[in-house]
């Protein structure tokens, strides 16, 4: 499955990119985050601990729920502003 991951704020800095598309077998957000952590390292893993996630524009609160086919996942760390 193709998964597009968009990184914002501190997540963008930690990943070193604003967006990437992966060929992945990750069926859940937890599995995807583990794959991304292995790819990008501890700095991004630290951001994941505080981040919120959107999957295809919908808040994704259950990291064990199955991802839809070819999703776009937004990684949204906490940030100040309005």
Backbone as a printed PyTorch tensor [residue, N CA C, xyz], in Angstrom:
tensor([[[ 0.8550, -1.1660,  0.0000],
         [ 0.0000,  0.0000,  0.0000],
         [ 0.9000,  1.2270,  0.0000]],

        [[ 0.4660,  2.2650, -0.6580],
         [ 1.1900,  3.5480, -0.6630],
         [ 0.6250,  4.4190,  0.4520]],

        [[ 1.5180,  4.8790,  1.3050],
         [ 1.1230,  5.7490,  2.4110],
         [ 1.8740,  7.0620,  2.2630]],

        [[ 1.1350,  8.1640,  2.2090],
         [ 1.7360,  9.4870,  2.1900],
         [ 1.7300, 10.0200,  3.6140]],

        [[ 2.8970, 10.4450,  4.0740],
         [ 3.0260, 11.0060,  5.4200],
         [ 3.4380, 12.4620,  5.2650]],

        [[ 2.6570, 13.3390,  5.8760],
         [ 2.9790, 14.7730,  5.8650],
         [ 3.3560, 15.1740,  7.2850]],

        [[ 4.4990, 15.8300,  7.3980],
         [ 5.0390, 16.2370,  8.6940],
         [ 4.8870, 17.7430,  8.8660]],

        [[ 4.5090, 18.1550, 10.0640],
         [ 4.3330, 19.5750, 10.3560],
         [ 5.2080, 19.9630, 11.5460]],

        [[ 5.6490, 21.2190, 11.5460],
         [ 6.3980, 21.8340, 12.6560],
         [ 7.5760, 20.9600, 13.0930]],

        [[ 7.6320, 20.5850, 14.3620],
         [ 8.7670, 19.8140, 14.8960],
         [ 8.9110, 18.4590, 14.2190]],

        [[ 7.8150, 17.8910, 13.7680],
         [ 7.8910, 16.6080, 13.0630],
         [ 8.6350, 16.7800, 11.7340]],

        [[ 8.3800, 17.8780, 11.0540],
         [ 9.0880, 18.1660,  9.7920],
         [10.5840, 18.2960, 10.0530]],

        [[10.9490, 19.0190, 11.0970],
         [12.3620, 19.1840, 11.4190],
         [13.0060, 17.8450, 11.7800]],

        [[12.3180, 17.0250, 12.5400],
         [12.8790, 15.7450, 12.9640],
         [12.9980, 14.7460, 11.8120]],

        [[12.0480, 14.7680, 10.8950],
         [12.0760, 13.8470,  9.7570],
         [13.0020, 14.3360,  8.6510]],

        [[13.2490, 15.6410,  8.6300],
         [14.0970, 16.2160,  7.5930],
         [13.3920, 16.3740,  6.2580]],

        [[12.0680, 16.2950,  6.2780],
         [11.2710, 16.4530,  5.0660],
         [ 9.8560, 16.8620,  5.4530]],

        [[ 9.1600, 17.5040,  4.5360],
         [ 7.7760, 17.8920,  4.7940],
         [ 6.8040, 16.7670,  4.4520]],

        [[ 7.2260, 15.8820,  3.5330],
         [ 6.3100, 14.8450,  3.0630],
         [ 7.1070, 13.6970,  2.4490]],

        [[ 6.5930, 12.4930,  2.6200],
         [ 7.1750, 11.3340,  1.9390],
         [ 6.0620, 10.3390,  1.6370]],

        [[ 6.2730,  9.5600,  0.5930],
         [ 5.3480,  8.4960,  0.2320],
         [ 6.1040,  7.1780,  0.3120]],

        [[ 5.5160,  6.2400,  1.0390],
         [ 6.1510,  4.9520,  1.2920],
         [ 5.3510,  3.8200,  0.6750]],

        [[ 6.0410,  2.7990,  0.2040],
         [ 5.4090,  1.5190, -0.0680],
         [ 5.5270,  0.7660,  1.2440]],

        [[ 4.4020,  0.5160,  1.8930],
         [ 4.4260, -0.0340,  3.2410],
         [ 3.3860, -1.1280,  3.3990]],

        [[ 3.6940, -2.0780,  4.2700],
         [ 2.7180, -3.1030,  4.6250],
         [ 2.0770, -2.7850,  5.9760]],

        [[ 2.3330, -1.5940,  6.5220],
         [ 1.7710, -1.2020,  7.8230],
         [ 0.2470, -1.1710,  7.7400]],

        [[-0.3910, -1.9600,  8.5770],
         [-1.8480, -2.0310,  8.5700],
         [-2.4820, -1.0650,  9.5600]],

        [[-1.6770, -0.6100, 10.5380],
         [-2.1920,  0.2820, 11.5760],
         [-1.2580,  1.4800, 11.7290]],

        [[-1.7430,  2.5020, 12.4110],
         [-0.9060,  3.6680, 12.6890],
         [ 0.2910,  3.2640, 13.5470]],

        [[ 0.0780,  2.4050, 14.5370],
         [ 1.1950,  1.9330, 15.3680],
         [ 2.2910,  1.3130, 14.5110]],

        [[ 1.9190,  0.4680, 13.5770],
         [ 2.9020, -0.1900, 12.7110],
         [ 3.6140,  0.8290, 11.8230]],

        [[ 2.8700,  1.7950, 11.3150],
         [ 3.4760,  2.8370, 10.4880],
         [ 4.4690,  3.6630, 11.3000]],

        [[ 4.0920,  4.0450, 12.5080],
         [ 4.9860,  4.8490, 13.3430],
         [ 6.2590,  4.0820, 13.6760]],

        [[ 6.1560,  2.7880, 13.8980],
         [ 7.3460,  1.9740, 14.1550],
         [ 8.2620,  1.9590, 12.9320]],

        [[ 7.6720,  1.8400, 11.7540],
         [ 8.4530,  1.8590, 10.5150],
         [ 9.1480,  3.2080, 10.3220]],

        [[ 8.4150,  4.2870, 10.5820],
         [ 8.9890,  5.6240, 10.4330],
         [10.0750,  5.8850, 11.4730]],

        [[ 9.8820,  5.3880, 12.6870],
         [10.8890,  5.5540, 13.7420],
         [12.1820,  4.8440, 13.3510]],

        [[12.0630,  3.6480, 12.7790],
         [13.2560,  2.9150, 12.3360],
         [13.9580,  3.6500, 11.1990]],

        [[13.1940,  4.3160, 10.3780],
         [13.7450,  5.0230,  9.2200],
         [14.4120,  6.3330,  9.6300]],

        [[13.7880,  7.0820, 10.5700],
         [14.2390,  8.4440, 10.8720],
         [14.9080,  8.6130, 12.2340]],

        [[14.7520,  7.6730, 13.1490],
         [15.4850,  7.7330, 14.4050],
         [14.7520,  8.3190, 15.5950]],

        [[15.5220,  8.4480, 16.6600],
         [15.0030,  8.8180, 17.9800],
         [14.3650, 10.2020, 18.0180]],

        [[14.9020, 11.1310, 17.2840],
         [14.3530, 12.4960, 17.3130],
         [12.8940, 12.5030, 16.8640]],

        [[12.5800, 11.7720, 15.8040],
         [11.1960, 11.7100, 15.3370],
         [10.3490, 10.8720, 16.2930]],

        [[10.9210,  9.8180, 16.8420],
         [10.1980,  8.9950, 17.8180],
         [ 9.7360,  9.8490, 18.9920]],

        [[10.5720, 10.7680, 19.4270],
         [10.2260, 11.6700, 20.5200],
         [ 9.0340, 12.5530, 20.1590]],

        [[ 8.9890, 13.0120, 18.9260],
         [ 7.8640, 13.8360, 18.4670],
         [ 6.5830, 12.9990, 18.4370]],

        [[ 6.6830, 11.7530, 17.9870],
         [ 5.5040, 10.8840, 17.9160],
         [ 4.8140, 10.7490, 19.2700]],

        [[ 5.5780, 10.7550, 20.3470],
         [ 5.0120, 10.5870, 21.6890],
         [ 4.0580, 11.7160, 22.0630]],

        [[ 4.2280, 12.8780, 21.4370],
         [ 3.4090, 14.0530, 21.7760],
         [ 2.4370, 14.4440, 20.6690]],

        [[ 2.5340, 13.8090, 19.5220],
         [ 1.7930, 14.2560, 18.3340],
         [ 0.3530, 13.7620, 18.3090]],

        [[-0.4360, 14.4570, 17.5040],
         [-1.7770, 14.0170, 17.1140],
         [-1.6920, 13.6200, 15.6450]],

        [[-2.6700, 12.8500, 15.2010],
         [-2.6130, 12.3260, 13.8360],
         [-3.9520, 12.4900, 13.1330]],

        [[-3.8650, 12.8240, 11.8570],
         [-5.0290, 12.8100, 10.9740],
         [-4.7710, 11.7380,  9.9220]],

        [[-5.7820, 10.9620,  9.6180],
         [-5.7100,  9.9900,  8.5320],
         [-6.8010, 10.3730,  7.5410]],

        [[-6.3840, 10.7260,  6.3530],
         [-7.3050, 11.2170,  5.3200],
         [-8.1950, 12.3350,  5.8550]],

        [[-7.5890, 13.2170,  6.6670],
         [-8.2870, 14.3990,  7.1660],
         [-9.1310, 14.1790,  8.4080]],

        [[-9.1430, 12.9630,  8.9580],
         [-9.9470, 12.6450, 10.1370],
         [-9.0310, 12.3540, 11.3170]],

        [[-9.3570, 12.9240, 12.4840],
         [-8.5730, 12.6570, 13.6910],
         [-8.5340, 11.1490, 13.9340]],

        [[-7.3390, 10.6320, 14.1830],
         [-7.1480,  9.1890, 14.3510],
         [-6.6950,  8.9450, 15.7720]],

        [[-7.6040,  8.5080, 16.6140],
         [-7.3220,  8.3610, 18.0310],
         [-6.9450,  6.9380, 18.4400]],

        [[-7.2540,  5.9580, 17.6100],
         [-6.9500,  4.5590, 17.9310],
         [-5.7910,  4.0850, 17.0680]],

        [[-4.5680,  4.0820, 17.6110],
         [-3.4100,  3.7110, 16.8030],
         [-3.4110,  2.2460, 16.3710]],

        [[-4.2820,  1.4210, 16.9610],
         [-4.3660,  0.0150, 16.5790],
         [-5.4430, -0.2370, 15.5250]],

        [[-6.2050,  0.8000, 15.1610],
         [-7.2500,  0.6420, 14.1430],
         [-6.6180,  0.4840, 12.7620]],

        [[-7.2510, -0.2990, 11.9240],
         [-6.7310, -0.5490, 10.5840],
         [-6.7900,  0.7190,  9.7320]],

        [[-5.7010,  0.9940,  9.0490],
         [-5.6360,  2.1470,  8.1470],
         [-6.4050,  1.8430,  6.8660]],

        [[-7.0040,  2.8690,  6.2500],
         [-7.6450,  2.6620,  4.9490],
         [-6.5900,  2.4400,  3.8640]],

        [[-7.0290,  2.0250,  2.7120],
         [-6.1190,  1.7930,  1.5910],
         [-5.5090,  3.1080,  1.1220]],

        [[-4.1840,  3.1400,  0.9440],
         [-3.4410,  4.2820,  0.4160],
         [-3.7720,  5.6030,  1.1180]],

        [[-3.6060,  5.6480,  2.4400],
         [-3.9840,  6.8510,  3.1870],
         [-2.9440,  7.9660,  3.1240]],

        [[-3.3890,  9.1510,  3.5140],
         [-2.5070, 10.2670,  3.8190],
         [-2.5640, 10.4570,  5.3260]],

        [[-1.4020, 10.4230,  5.9610],
         [-1.3050, 10.5570,  7.4110],
         [-0.5780, 11.8600,  7.7230]],

        [[-1.2120, 12.7110,  8.5000],
         [-0.6070, 13.9720,  8.9370],
         [-0.1170, 13.8010, 10.3660]],

        [[ 1.1440, 14.1810, 10.6070],
         [ 1.7450, 14.1330, 11.9380],
         [ 1.7580, 15.5640, 12.4570]],

        [[ 0.9880, 15.7980, 13.5210],
         [ 0.7820, 17.1480, 14.0460],
         [ 1.2870, 17.2450, 15.4860]],

        [[ 2.5240, 17.6800, 15.6760],
         [ 3.0040, 17.8770, 17.0440],
         [ 2.3200, 19.1010, 17.6540]],

        [[ 2.3160, 19.1820, 18.9810],
         [ 1.7450, 20.3760, 19.5800],
         [ 2.5640, 21.6030, 19.1780]],

        [[ 1.8850, 22.6750, 18.9000],
         [ 2.5900, 23.9190, 18.5470],
         [ 1.7450, 25.0830, 18.9980]],

        [[ 2.4090, 26.2140, 19.2320],
         [ 1.7270, 27.4210, 19.7020],
         [ 1.1870, 28.1880, 18.5090]],

        [[ 0.2150, 28.9900, 18.7710],
         [-0.3200, 29.8290, 17.7070],
         [-1.8120, 29.6760, 17.5900]],

        [[-2.3830, 30.4020, 16.6990],
         [-3.8330, 30.3730, 16.5790],
         [-4.2550, 30.1960, 15.2340]]])
